[in-house]
Every structure is written in C-alpha cells, then in structure tokens.
Amino acid sequence: MASLAEIIMQQVSSSAGKVEIPSNVKNTVLNGLSESVLGSLTQTATKPGGIDIIKNLLTGKQKAESSPVTSLATKIFTNNVLSKLNLGSVLNGKLTSLVPGILSKVS
C-alpha cells in the first residue's frame, strides 16, 4: 500500500504535467508542492478541530477550493518555494492553482 506522501507526489506529478515548469527548478517545485500539501494536512491535524476539517475534505463535505487545508498548503508553498524561485506571477499563479486539484484527488 502506498504511503500518503507517495499518493500526494503521484497527484502532484500528474497535475503539474499540465504546467510548463522550467526544467532547472522542476524537482524543487514538485517536491515543494508535495511537501506543502503534506505539511498542511499535518499542521491541520494537530489543531483543535483539525481532524474534522480533514474529514470534511476527504468525505466531500467541503470542497478543496474552500478548505482551510488548501489555503494553508498554498501559503506554505508560496512562502517556502515560490518566493525563493522568482518564477514570475503568471507561473506562480498557475502553480498555486494546482493545490486544490491535488487535494481533491488525494481525498
């Protein structure tokens, strides 16, 4: 059985295939997306009520687009990866827009 990290990376790789990422930063971006999603789930799980937030996401009671898990993953990705790579606002926007799709497929 695949680990959650492996499932997330599969979804990241699949989703990111739709965006043209410069080859010199592609691994950094993919790993950053994966780590941001996993980090968001981990941080949310440790907060009061966090398990319910994740449960609502996983069961479809809350859409990934409006989930606090997605917001946190996007923030982590932007702060830890995109802010350091200087890829430009258009590419940054395309990459951050992948987060809800990744989370909806993981759930």
C-alpha positions in Angstrom: 0.0 0.0 0.0 1.3 3.4 -0.9 2.1 6.0 1.8 0.2 9.3 1.9 3.4 11.0 0.8 3.6 8.8 -2.3 0.0 9.3 -3.1 0.4 13.1 -2.8 3.6 13.0 -5.0 1.7 11.0 -7.7 -1.1 13.6 -7.8 1.4 16.4 -7.8 3.3 14.9 -10.7 0.1 14.3 -12.6 -1.3 17.8 -12.0 1.9 19.6 -12.7 2.2 17.9 -16.1 -0.3 20.5 -17.3 2.0 23.4 -16.4 5.3 24.2 -18.2 7.8 24.3 -15.4 11.4 25.2 -16.2 13.5 22.0 -16.1 16.1 23.6 -13.8 13.5 24.0 -11.0 11.0 21.3 -11.8 12.1 18.9 -9.0 12.1 21.8 -6.5 8.6 22.8 -7.5 7.2 19.2 -7.4 8.8 18.4 -4.1 7.7 21.8 -2.7 4.1 21.1 -3.8 4.1 17.7 -2.3 5.7 18.8 1.0 3.3 21.8 1.2 0.2 19.5 0.9 1.6 17.0 3.4 2.6 19.8 5.7 -0.8 21.4 5.6 -2.5 18.1 6.4 -0.1 17.5 9.3 -0.5 21.0 10.7 -4.2 20.9 10.4 -4.4 17.5 12.1 -2.7 18.9 15.2 -5.0 21.9 15.6 -8.2 21.8 17.6 -11.0 20.6 15.3 -8.4 19.8 12.6 -9.4 16.2 12.2 -12.9 17.3 11.5 -11.6 19.8 8.9 -9.6 17.0 7.2 -12.6 14.6 7.4 -14.9 17.1 5.8 -12.3 17.5 3.0 -11.9 13.8 2.5 -15.6 13.0 2.5 -16.5 15.8 0.2 -18.5 17.8 2.8 -16.2 20.7 2.0 -14.7 21.3 -1.4 -10.9 21.5 -1.7 -11.2 25.0 -3.2 -12.7 26.4 0.0 -10.9 24.3 2.6 -8.5 25.8 5.1 -6.2 22.8 4.3 -5.9 24.2 0.8 -5.3 27.7 2.0 -2.6 26.6 4.3 -0.9 24.4 1.6 -0.9 27.3 -0.8 0.6 29.6 1.8 3.3 27.1 2.7 4.1 26.5 -1.0 4.2 30.2 -1.8 6.4 31.1 1.3 8.7 28.1 1.2 9.2 27.6 -2.5 7.8 30.2 -4.9 9.1 33.2 -3.0 12.7 31.8 -3.5 12.5 30.8 -7.1 11.4 34.1 -8.8 9.3 32.3 -11.5 7.1 35.3 -12.2 3.5 35.9 -11.2 1.8 34.1 -14.1 3.7 30.8 -13.5 3.3 31.2 -9.7 -0.5 31.6 -10.2 -0.6 28.5 -12.4 1.3 26.5 -9.8 -0.7 27.6 -6.8 -3.9 26.9 -8.7 -2.9 23.3 -8.8 -3.2 22.9 -5.0 -7.0 22.5 -4.8 -6.9 19.9 -7.5 -4.2 17.9 -5.9 -6.0 17.9 -2.6 -9.3 16.9 -4.2 -7.6 13.9 -5.8 -5.8 12.9 -2.7 -9.1 12.8 -0.9 
